[in-house]
Amino acid sequence: MSGNRINIVGTGLFTPLGTDSDQTAASIAAGLSAFEESPIMDRAFQPFILGSLPQDCLPELHASLAETPGLTYRETRLIRLAAPAIQETLSRFTPGQSPPPLFLGLPERSTNIKLDPDKFLQSLHTQTESCFDLSGSHALVQGRSSGLTSVHLACAAIKSGKTKIAIAG
């Protein structure tokens, strides 16, 4: 790294267009779309248009998490969606390297069921089999802007010397 430059050395995606970065990029290049009407309606009773992954496409929930009291359907779905992308990102690193911290953006708090950021990170750490440094990780509950804020915080941690690499999203 030279000066203020931050290098992106790996990506991880788990999307309706593919279960990894290469598949997703190929689908986008082919002009595919996974948008569809959702059975969920907005306030005007119009269906949301979104891309979604069916439950059977998601990895199994870690056995210890399946027995965790109080873990909601929403939390387990988010954990199962995030874990493959994190693991794909880390597959690009040298084996034996110290796990990097994770800077993660979470949905806004204004929903009926609020996410506990620390509990969520702990559960995600279990799901990914401890592939990131939990003690240096941060989860932000800021809604749509949280992903970009997470990237900013990861870059700040690298620039300040707190870590040499980080995962953000």
TAZI-V278989 format. One record per pair of residues at least 4 apart in sequence whose C-alpha atoms are under 6 Angstrom apart, sorted by sequence separation. I is the first residue (numbers start at 1). J is the second residue. If there is no record, write none. Layout:
i;j
I;J
I;J
//
This chain:
i;j
1;5
15;19
28;32
41;45
42;46
84;88
116;120
121;125
126;130
142;146
146;150
14;19
18;23
27;32
41;46
109;114
125;130
157;162
158;163
14;20
18;24
41;47
158;164
13;20
17;24
40;47
41;48
13;21
12;21
38;47
17;27
37;47
38;48
37;48
38;49
37;49
154;166
36;49
36;50
35;50
35;51
34;51
151;168
16;34
150;168
117;139
147;169
101;132
99;131
100;132
101;133
99;132
100;133
108;141
99;133
103;137
105;139
106;140
107;141
108;142
16;51
101;136
102;137
103;138
104;139
105;140
106;141
108;143
16;52
101;137
103;139
107;143
16;53
105;146
105;147
79;124
83;128
105;150
104;150
103;150
104;168
62;127
100;165
101;166
102;167
103;168
104;169
100;166
102;168
14;85
13;85
12;85
12;88
12;89
11;89
10;89
10;92
//
